[in-house]
């Protein structure tokens, strides 16, 4: 029965009972209204809903971490457009900085001062690797490794200075879309949107004295991170150029 019709019938019966002595006057509208609400408008248990959400969210978060550990390649090979959205979504608030950091003097520099082993690895890469060529006397290449990432190649370069400053440079050529998400508490880090050599970049400064810089140079995703200052990583990033 329609809820409105049911309530109208109760009101009609009560009204008739008041004017007709032969009808029962035992209809209690207050009691009937309580029964009516309980039948047609059951009270939702919001406490259980909130409790369920509090349980489901951490479970989904743990499942996501587990999948990223079990399937690192698949977890990183997401769509290209997801990169900026994912970072912005996690951080919540993005600060835009209009400064464009660039160092065009690095163009055309060579790598003849590097070791033959490093040069051989650089030349064997399926794309031209970017290096901070103006600072390779200050920062030495400790290692250079390459791994297949689906149809792409992931290059990891580890730099180190004599005073214990260290920089990791990761580069991945984009073939079918690529993104890398960064997860952190926005109380422990500050994210800024800047430009490096004309390209939009993301600069993240952590409270543990580490910084991270990421951008896309043509068809190569580049990220740098290390225990240096913002100014230092921007200086290195702006001097990055492709080597022969």
N, C-alpha and C positions, 0 to 999 in steps of 0.2 A: 504494500500500500504506500502511496505517496506520503512522505512525512507531513507535508502541509495539510493534506486531506485528513490524516489521522488526528492531528491536533484540532482541526476545525470540528471534527465529530465530537471530540471530548468537550469542547466549549459549548457546542449545541446541546449536548446531553445535560450539561450542568445548568444551562439556561432554562431548559424545559423543566428540570427538576425543581427549580426555584418558583415556577409558576403553576406547577401541576402537583397537587398533593399526592396523587396516586403513584408518581414516579419516585424511585429511590433517590435520596439526597446524599448518598454516601460517596459521591464522586469528589475526591480531593484533588483540586487542580494543581496544587503545589507538588503533591506526591506524584501525580501523573506526569507533570512537567519534568521532574527528575528522571522518571522512568523513560520518558520520551527522549530526553537528551542522551541518556545512556545507551539507548537502542540505535538512534539515528546519527548521533554525533559522538562517537566514542572518544574519550580523552586520550590524546597521544602521549606516550611516555617519552618526553624529550630527554630525560636523563639517560635512558637506554640508547637513544640515537646518538647523543654526544659521546657516550662511552664507546659505542661501536666505532665512531669516527676516530676516536683517540687510539683505538686498537688497530684499525685498518691502515692508517697513514704510516706508522712506523714499520708495519709488516711490508707494505709496498716499497718503502724506502730500502729496507734490508734486501728485498728481492731484487731491486734494481742494482744494488752494490754487488750481490752475488752473481747476477748475470754479467755485469761488467768484468768481474774477475774470471768467470768461466769462459766468456766469449769476448775477449778484449778487442779483437779485430772488428767483429760485427757491431760491438757497442760504440766504436769510434767512427765507423763508416756510416754516418747519418747524412741527412741532406745538408747542403752548403748553407742554406738560409737559416738553419736551426742554430748556427753558431752564435750570432749576435742575440737572437731571441732567448736562447737558453741562458746565456750569461746575464742578460738584462732581467730575466724572470727571477733567477735565483738571488741576484744582488738586490733587486727591488728598486733602487734609486741609482740613476746613472748621471754622473756629472760630465758635461760637455766642455771641452777645452778647445778653443779655436786656434791654438798655436800649431804651426806646421813645422815639424823638425825635418831638416834635409841637409845633406852634405853631398853636393854634386861633384866635389873634387875627387871622390873615390872612383869615378867612372874610368875604366880603362886600366886599372891597376892589375898587376899580375901576381902570381903566387910562387915565383921562382925561389923565394927564400924558405919555402916549406920543404919538409923532408920528402924524398922520393916516394915513400910508402903512402903518405897522405895525399900527394899529388896524384898518384895512381888511383886511389880510391875516389877522389873528386872527379877525375876524368871518366871513371867507370859508371858514374851515376847516370840515370836516364834523363836527367834534366840538369841545367846549369845551377850549381849550388851557390847560395849567397854567403858571403863572408864579410866581416868588418875589416876589410883589407888594410885600412889605415892604422889599425891597432894590433896587428899580428906580431909586432915586436914586443908590445906590452903584454898581450895575452897570447899564450902558447897553446897550440892545439894538442891536447893530451890524448884524445882518441876521436875516431870517426867511424861510425858503424852504420850499416844499412840493413833494413829489413823490409820484406814485402808486406804490403798492407792491401790485400785484395789485388786490384790492378795498379795500385799506386806503390810508391817506394818511400819508406820513412827513413830519413837521415837524422842521426843524432850526433852532434858535434859538442865535445866538452872542452871548454877553454879554461885556463887558469893563469892568474898573474902571480908574481913572486910574493906578494903580500897576502896571499890566501884568498883573494877575490876569485870567485868561480862563476862561470856562466855556462849554462846549457842552451844550445841552439837546436831546435827541432824543426825539420822542414819536410813537407809531404807534398808531392805533386798531385794536383787535383785532376782526377780522370772522370769519375762519375758522381762527384759530390762528396764533400768531406766536412766534418765539423768536430770540434773538441770542446766539451763543456767543462766549466770550472765551478766546483761547488765549495762554498765557504760561508762563514757567518759574516754578514755585512758589518758587524761590530768589530771584527778582526781585520778588515781589509777595506780599502777605498778603491773604487773603480772609476776611471776617467776615460773619456773618448777623445782621442787626439788624432793627429795625422802624421805619418812617417813617410817622407819622400812622396808626398801627394796622396798616399793611401790611408784610408781610415783604419785606425788601430785602437786596440784596447790596452790600457795601462792599469795594472793592478798593484797596489802597494799594500803589503801585509805588515802587521804590527810586529812580526818576528824578524823584521829587518830584511825581508826578501821582497823582490819585485818581479813582475811578470809583464811581458810585452808581446802582443800577438797581432798579426795582420796578414793580409793576403797580397802577395806580390805577383801580379799576372796570374799564372796558373799554379803558384806554389804557396801553400800555407806555411807561415813562419811564426814560431814562438820562441821567446827568449826568457829565461828566468835565472836569477842568481842572488847572491848576498851582496848586492851593490845598491847604490842610491838611485833615485829616479833619474837624476841628471846623467849618471854614468850609463845606465841602460839605454837612455835616449840618445846619448852620444854614440854608443855602439850601434844602436838600431839605425840611426840616420846615415851611418857609414857603410851599411850592408849593401853589397852589390854583387852581381853575378860574376863568377870568375871563369876564364876560358877552360 
